[in-house]
Amino acid sequence: MSTETEQDNTDGGNGDDRGGTGRRIRYRDVTDGEGRVYRIGESDRELLGHSRKLMVYLPWVAMMAISVSEYAYGSAEDTLSRAHGWSQSDTFWILSVWVFFQAGIAFPAGWLRERGLLTARWAMYLGSALCLVGFSALAHLDSVALALCGFGVVGGLGSGLIYATCINMVGKWFPERRGAKTGFVNGGFAYGALPFIFLFNYAFDTSDYAEVLDLIGVYVLVVVAACAWFFRDPPPNWWPAHIAPPTGAPEGAAPVAADRRSAASLAKNPPAVRQFTPKEALASGMLPLMWLAVVLTAGVSIFGISFQVDYAREVGFGPLVAASSMGVMSVVNGVGRAVVGWLSDLWGRKTTLVVVIVVLGLAQFGVIWAGHVHSQWLFLFFAFLSGFGGGAFYPLFATLTPDYFGENYNATNYGLVYSGKLISGLFGGGLGSMVVGAWGYDGAYALAGGVSLLAAGCTLLLRQPGRARPRAAVAGDRAVSRELI
């Protein structure tokens, strides 16, 4: 069934605070046999005034700007400890608190956005201002408690607002091929920190640390705010006018075969059977399972980010290898997110996700081996694998969530899934330092590898809610055919 209505493009139908082209655009809602609605007829240029590609590049730039907070922190912790008189445990607990609030804000931010109380643009503005406060606190506050509040709480909330807004933005504008696009944007959150990793290892000491951190805070504020000016959500259920939705080709749309990449992605990753509210997503049992898998996998990833440089120094590798290993992890972490996003469009999200998490687990055991044989090249190789696995799972969960539960409540549903990272931050950073102290690096890395393999087992149990299993679907089709005969 389909209905036609008129749409005033001044607000795009989404409650945002920026207009589009100001024209009235005809669209229609097409409902498939399972009740899934596709809003078709409006092109991205009619809604935005420009190509939707800008909704990939701008979130990507913003993600690169905030990556310094997490992925370069481990390289700065020695200088911070000396400058403020903190212990190693103090610095890692600050990072753990940052991770807790960075992940924790995703759900409430999604709830506010879906109710029109917080637009995408203002979420970015607020996040950039909070990031500036966070870096200033890290630069000027000697008290561990105040630094926890300033950088950990305030800075974490700011980065989390920016992260969640960017990820949801790109998924909404590319519903037919979100794997590659989301992976590309998500990758910026890792390799964007590369210049700062080397900066903190070679040109960051107790004589200039405050000025450097202040400048980084201003850099984040300016870049994110500039990107935010153009942010705008599409209308609910929007589907690109030139791509036929899975329910069939609309008038004036190219047939599915005309875009082979989109057709392949939709075949491997069919859209959610309907729009699940957060309550329904929780009741399906799949969202809690995804949350658990994020808790386990993100904990291993955060552990690697926090301790790889220290472990390299512990086994006697020089500062170049230590910095390079973190640089390799950062770059591969980011590039891997883009690569697996593209692969998931071809292989399917679940299959790709299981492979990624297994690689992450095996890499932890490889790091132990490289340290024992004292091979710098092996160490860099397993840092490569750890970086790949430790970042690639994020965009896969970000795309799997709307694949399973739909786009209309994705800001909230993904906020719930991503909130698993707030638990991970505690045992990946702070508790990780306690495990290292009790069991040594070998024991801690072995535990991390085991946890990752457990997460892969959880991921194998995932299935799309409401969609019949292949055999059941075939049997149902035969039954319908017999009735028609």
Salt bridges, closest charged atoms under 4 A:
GLU4 OE1 - ARG26 NH1 3.15
GLU6 OE2 - ARG26 NH2 2.92
ASP17 OD2 - ARG121 NH2 3.29
GLU34 OE1 - ARG467 NH1 3.94
GLU42 OE1 - ARG39 NE 2.83
GLU70 OE1 - LYS421 NZ 3.08
ASP78 OD2 - ARG313 NH1 2.51
ASP142 OD1 - HIS84 ND1 2.58
GLU176 OE2 - ARG52 NH2 2.77
ASP214 OD2 - HIS140 NE2 2.83
ASP233 OD2 - ARG113 NH2 2.27
ASP233 OD2 - LYS172 NZ 3.83
GLU280 OE1 - ARG274 NH1 3.08
ASP345 OD1 - ARG349 NH1 2.77
ASP403 OD1 - ARG178 NH1 2.69
ASP403 OD2 - ARG349 NE 2.61
GLU407 OE1 - ARG36 NH2 2.48
GLU407 OE2 - ARG178 NH2 2.50
ASP442 OD2 - HIS372 NE2 2.45
